[in-house]
Amino acid sequence: MGIIGSIIIGGLAGWFAAMFMKSDTGVFLNIILGIVGAAVAGFIFGLVGVSFSGIFGYLIAGFVGAVILIAVGRKVF
């Protein structure tokens, strides 16, 4: 997936996670949460043998990872 596709999918995943967690984040932070969240979820799910592929898989991984990052951020701050 290209950089533009990653930004779009990451933004959607971060936005969905922000809506799900009722977090008030901006567009830029949603994109960052989605992209970093996909990397975090990919690593965590890779440890147990689950892999994601395709746009829908990246969207799910970004959503799950962003939810994890929002939850951890709330606990820290």
C-alpha positions as CSV (number, residue, x, y, z in Angstrom):
1,M,0.0,0.0,0.0
2,G,1.3,3.4,-0.8
3,I,1.9,6.4,1.5
4,I,-1.3,8.1,0.5
5,G,-3.3,4.9,1.0
6,S,-1.7,4.4,4.4
7,I,-2.6,8.0,5.4
8,I,-6.2,7.6,4.3
9,I,-6.7,4.1,5.9
10,G,-4.9,5.3,9.1
11,G,-7.1,8.4,9.3
12,L,-10.2,6.4,9.0
13,A,-9.0,3.8,11.5
14,G,-8.0,6.6,14.0
15,W,-11.3,8.4,13.4
16,F,-13.3,5.2,14.1
17,A,-11.3,4.5,17.2
18,A,-11.7,8.1,18.5
19,M,-15.5,7.8,17.9
20,F,-15.6,4.4,19.6
21,M,-13.5,5.5,22.6
22,K,-15.3,8.9,22.8
23,S,-11.9,10.7,22.5
24,D,-11.7,14.3,21.3
25,T,-8.8,14.2,18.9
26,G,-8.1,16.1,15.8
27,V,-7.6,14.9,12.2
28,F,-3.8,14.9,12.4
29,L,-3.8,12.9,15.6
30,N,-6.4,10.4,14.2
31,I,-4.0,9.8,11.2
32,I,-1.1,9.2,13.6
33,L,-3.1,7.0,15.9
34,G,-4.3,4.9,12.9
35,I,-0.9,4.4,11.3
36,V,1.0,3.7,14.6
37,G,-2.0,1.7,15.8
38,A,-1.8,-0.6,12.7
39,A,1.9,-1.2,13.4
40,V,1.2,-1.9,17.1
41,A,-1.7,-4.2,16.3
42,G,0.3,-5.9,13.6
43,F,3.1,-6.6,16.0
44,I,0.8,-7.9,18.8
45,F,-1.3,-10.1,16.5
46,G,1.9,-11.3,14.8
47,L,3.0,-12.7,18.1
48,V,0.0,-15.0,18.3
49,G,0.1,-15.8,14.6
50,V,-2.7,-13.6,13.2
51,S,-2.0,-11.6,10.1
52,F,-3.9,-8.9,8.3
53,S,-4.0,-8.3,4.6
54,G,-5.8,-6.0,2.2
55,I,-7.5,-2.6,2.9
56,F,-10.1,-4.1,5.3
57,G,-7.4,-5.9,7.3
58,Y,-5.3,-2.8,7.6
59,L,-8.4,-0.9,8.7
60,I,-9.2,-3.4,11.4
61,A,-5.6,-3.5,12.6
62,G,-5.4,0.3,12.7
63,F,-8.7,0.5,14.6
64,V,-7.6,-2.1,17.2
65,G,-4.2,-0.6,17.6
66,A,-5.6,3.0,17.9
67,V,-8.0,1.8,20.6
68,I,-5.1,0.3,22.4
69,L,-3.1,3.5,22.1
70,I,-6.0,5.7,23.3
71,A,-6.6,3.4,26.3
72,V,-2.9,3.4,27.2
73,G,-2.8,7.2,26.8
74,R,-5.7,7.6,29.2
75,K,-4.1,5.4,31.8
76,V,-0.8,7.3,31.6
77,F,-2.3,10.8,31.7
